Amino acid sequence: MALQNRQLEESAKMTLLNDLRKVGPSKPLGYLPISTITELCGVTVEDMIQEAEQKGLSTRIIYGNVYSGALYVWDETALNSHLAKHSNILGEAGWPMETVPFIEMTDRVTAPSKTPLFDLIADAYGDSRNPGRLTLHKNPTSDAKALVP
């Protein structure tokens, strides 16, 4: 029984860490609070940064909305493409079109639900099933740069 509980714990840890590990073309952006990475998952932030950077992904720690700070991981090419594709929505909402300012804005500001801006942000994070979305759709399954070992 103890082994089953430990496996469940490991499975839950992997699910949490996948928000960073699955960053790639179909999920350009991910983040986790530092406390989640270190306290709940038992992994160092440095290890997660190294893992991401070995895959050619960008990383940044932002101390803003999350009390412990948060680690953001993104695919620069995929996120740039996503933002360029939706520049009209970003422009209308007064949101930045460059990756780092966009990420910082998502940390500070919650977009109104049921709007194109909300969907654009949800898509960047690979969140196709968020109930705040204007349009629900299936998650893409291909992820060439996924960090999943």
Contacts in CASP RR format, 6 or more apart in sequence:
PFRMAT RR
TARGET T0000
AUTHOR 0000-0000-0000
METHOD contacts of the structure
MODEL  1
MALQNRQLEESAKMTLLNDLRKVGPSKPLGYLPISTITELCGVTVEDMIQ
EAEQKGLSTRIIYGNVYSGALYVWDETALNSHLAKHSNILGEAGWPMETV
PFIEMTDRVTAPSKTPLFDLIADAYGDSRNPGRLTLHKNPTSDAKALVP
13 40 0 8 1.000
13 41 0 8 1.000
13 42 0 8 1.000
13 43 0 8 1.000
16 32 0 8 1.000
16 36 0 8 1.000
16 40 0 8 1.000
16 41 0 8 1.000
17 32 0 8 1.000
17 37 0 8 1.000
17 41 0 8 1.000
17 43 0 8 1.000
17 48 0 8 1.000
18 148 0 8 1.000
19 30 0 8 1.000
19 31 0 8 1.000
19 32 0 8 1.000
20 30 0 8 1.000
20 31 0 8 1.000
20 32 0 8 1.000
20 48 0 8 1.000
20 51 0 8 1.000
20 52 0 8 1.000
20 71 0 8 1.000
20 73 0 8 1.000
20 147 0 8 1.000
21 51 0 8 1.000
21 146 0 8 1.000
21 147 0 8 1.000
21 148 0 8 1.000
21 149 0 8 1.000
22 143 0 8 1.000
22 146 0 8 1.000
22 147 0 8 1.000
22 148 0 8 1.000
23 29 0 8 1.000
23 30 0 8 1.000
23 52 0 8 1.000
23 57 0 8 1.000
23 73 0 8 1.000
23 74 0 8 1.000
23 75 0 8 1.000
23 145 0 8 1.000
23 146 0 8 1.000
23 147 0 8 1.000
24 57 0 8 1.000
24 75 0 8 1.000
24 78 0 8 1.000
24 143 0 8 1.000
24 144 0 8 1.000
24 145 0 8 1.000
24 146 0 8 1.000
25 75 0 8 1.000
25 77 0 8 1.000
25 78 0 8 1.000
25 142 0 8 1.000
25 143 0 8 1.000
25 144 0 8 1.000
25 145 0 8 1.000
26 78 0 8 1.000
26 126 0 8 1.000
26 139 0 8 1.000
26 140 0 8 1.000
26 141 0 8 1.000
26 142 0 8 1.000
26 143 0 8 1.000
27 125 0 8 1.000
27 126 0 8 1.000
27 143 0 8 1.000
28 74 0 8 1.000
28 75 0 8 1.000
28 78 0 8 1.000
28 79 0 8 1.000
28 81 0 8 1.000
28 82 0 8 1.000
28 124 0 8 1.000
28 126 0 8 1.000
29 72 0 8 1.000
29 73 0 8 1.000
29 74 0 8 1.000
29 75 0 8 1.000
29 79 0 8 1.000
29 103 0 8 1.000
29 106 0 8 1.000
29 124 0 8 1.000
29 125 0 8 1.000
29 126 0 8 1.000
30 72 0 8 1.000
30 73 0 8 1.000
30 74 0 8 1.000
30 125 0 8 1.000
31 70 0 8 1.000
31 71 0 8 1.000
31 72 0 8 1.000
31 73 0 8 1.000
31 107 0 8 1.000
31 125 0 8 1.000
32 48 0 8 1.000
32 70 0 8 1.000
32 71 0 8 1.000
33 66 0 8 1.000
33 67 0 8 1.000
33 68 0 8 1.000
33 69 0 8 1.000
33 70 0 8 1.000
34 45 0 8 1.000
34 61 0 8 1.000
34 66 0 8 1.000
34 68 0 8 1.000
34 69 0 8 1.000
34 70 0 8 1.000
34 71 0 8 1.000
35 66 0 8 1.000
35 67 0 8 1.000
35 68 0 8 1.000
35 69 0 8 1.000
37 43 0 8 1.000
37 44 0 8 1.000
37 45 0 8 1.000
37 48 0 8 1.000
37 71 0 8 1.000
38 44 0 8 1.000
38 45 0 8 1.000
45 61 0 8 1.000
45 71 0 8 1.000
48 59 0 8 1.000
48 71 0 8 1.000
48 73 0 8 1.000
49 59 0 8 1.000
49 71 0 8 1.000
51 147 0 8 1.000
52 58 0 8 1.000
52 59 0 8 1.000
52 73 0 8 1.000
52 147 0 8 1.000
53 59 0 8 1.000
55 145 0 8 1.000
55 147 0 8 1.000
56 145 0 8 1.000
57 73 0 8 1.000
57 74 0 8 1.000
57 75 0 8 1.000
57 76 0 8 1.000
57 145 0 8 1.000
57 147 0 8 1.000
58 73 0 8 1.000
58 74 0 8 1.000
58 75 0 8 1.000
58 76 0 8 1.000
58 99 0 8 1.000
59 71 0 8 1.000
59 72 0 8 1.000
59 73 0 8 1.000
59 74 0 8 1.000
60 71 0 8 1.000
60 72 0 8 1.000
60 100 0 8 1.000
60 103 0 8 1.000
61 69 0 8 1.000
61 70 0 8 1.000
61 71 0 8 1.000
61 72 0 8 1.000
62 69 0 8 1.000
62 70 0 8 1.000
62 72 0 8 1.000
62 103 0 8 1.000
62 104 0 8 1.000
62 107 0 8 1.000
63 69 0 8 1.000
64 70 0 8 1.000
64 107 0 8 1.000
64 108 0 8 1.000
65 107 0 8 1.000
65 108 0 8 1.000
66 107 0 8 1.000
70 107 0 8 1.000
72 103 0 8 1.000
72 107 0 8 1.000
74 99 0 8 1.000
74 103 0 8 1.000
75 145 0 8 1.000
76 99 0 8 1.000
78 145 0 8 1.000
79 99 0 8 1.000
79 102 0 8 1.000
79 124 0 8 1.000
80 99 0 8 1.000
82 120 0 8 1.000
82 123 0 8 1.000
82 124 0 8 1.000
83 90 0 8 1.000
83 97 0 8 1.000
83 98 0 8 1.000
83 99 0 8 1.000
83 102 0 8 1.000
83 124 0 8 1.000
84 97 0 8 1.000
86 116 0 8 1.000
86 120 0 8 1.000
87 97 0 8 1.000
89 116 0 8 1.000
89 117 0 8 1.000
89 120 0 8 1.000
90 96 0 8 1.000
90 97 0 8 1.000
90 102 0 8 1.000
90 117 0 8 1.000
90 120 0 8 1.000
91 97 0 8 1.000
93 111 0 8 1.000
93 117 0 8 1.000
95 102 0 8 1.000
95 105 0 8 1.000
95 117 0 8 1.000
96 102 0 8 1.000
96 105 0 8 1.000
102 124 0 8 1.000
106 121 0 8 1.000
106 124 0 8 1.000
106 125 0 8 1.000
111 117 0 8 1.000
111 118 0 8 1.000
111 121 0 8 1.000
112 118 0 8 1.000
113 131 0 8 1.000
113 132 0 8 1.000
113 133 0 8 1.000
114 132 0 8 1.000
114 133 0 8 1.000
114 134 0 8 1.000
115 134 0 8 1.000
116 134 0 8 1.000
118 130 0 8 1.000
118 132 0 8 1.000
118 133 0 8 1.000
118 134 0 8 1.000
119 133 0 8 1.000
119 134 0 8 1.000
119 135 0 8 1.000
122 128 0 8 1.000
122 130 0 8 1.000
122 132 0 8 1.000
122 133 0 8 1.000
126 139 0 8 1.000
127 133 0 8 1.000
128 136 0 8 1.000
128 137 0 8 1.000
128 138 0 8 1.000
128 139 0 8 1.000
129 136 0 8 1.000
129 139 0 8 1.000
END
